Each structure stands twice: as C-alpha cells, then as structure tokens.
Amino acid sequence: MRNQAEWYLLHRIEFLQNRLDKLRRGLSKEPSKVDFEDLREFLETRGRVKELENILEHLSDWQ
C-alpha cells in the first residue's frame, strides 16, 4: 500500500510542479499585465505541492 501511495504522491507532485512552471512563465510578464486568476491558481497549487510533500515526508510515520 505504501508504494502505491508514494507513487501517486510523486506523480501528483510532478504534475503540479509542471503546472507551476507554466503559471510562473505567465506571471513573469509586466506587473500591470498579471492575470489575478493565474496568480491565485499559482498560490493554491504551490500550497498543494507543499501539502503533498509534507505527506510524503511523513508517510513512514503512518505505517
């Protein structure tokens, strides 16, 4: 079970990091042209990545 959960978490983190990279490129424009929905999504996605990394880090504690 642990291997499946670890596999899922790693792939989900990778997917979200790719999404962050895409959003980061969009946010690197002039400050006056920033899309606030993209900024909101960037911040939320960054939070999700941190949560998943924390779960992955403590996964062995739950076994």
N, C-alpha and C positions, 0 to 999 in steps of 0.2 A: 504493500500500500504506500509506503514512504517513497519508493522510487517513482510511482505514478504521480504522487503529489509533487514531488521535486521536479519531475519532468514538466508537468503542467505549469508550475510556477516559473521555471526558467524560460519556457516558451512564451508565456504571457508577458513576462518582463521584457523579453526581446521584442515582442510585438509592440508593446507600449513605448519602448525606447526608440523604435523606428518611427513611431507616430510623433514622439517628442522632437526628433530630428527634423521631421517635415514641418512641424509647427514652428520650431526655432528659426528655420530658414524664412518662413513667412513673417516672423516677428522681427527679423533683422532689418526691416525697412526703416524709413524715416519714422520717428516717433509720432508724427502727426497723421501717418497713414496706417497705424496699427489697428487691426480689427479686434475689438474687445472680446468678441466671442471666441476668437482664436486664443487670445490671452487667457481667458477663463478656462478653456479646454486644456491649454498648456499647463496651467497651475493644478488643475484637477488631475490630469494624467501624471504629472510629476508626483503628486501625493499618492496616487495609486501604486506607482512604481516603488516608492518608499515603503508603503504598507506591505507589498508583496515581498520586498527584500527583507523586511523585518520578520515576516512569517517564515521565509526560507531560512533565515539565520537561526530561528528558534524552533525549527521543525524537529530537531532531535530531542528537544526538551519534552515534546508531547508524546514521544514513543514510550 
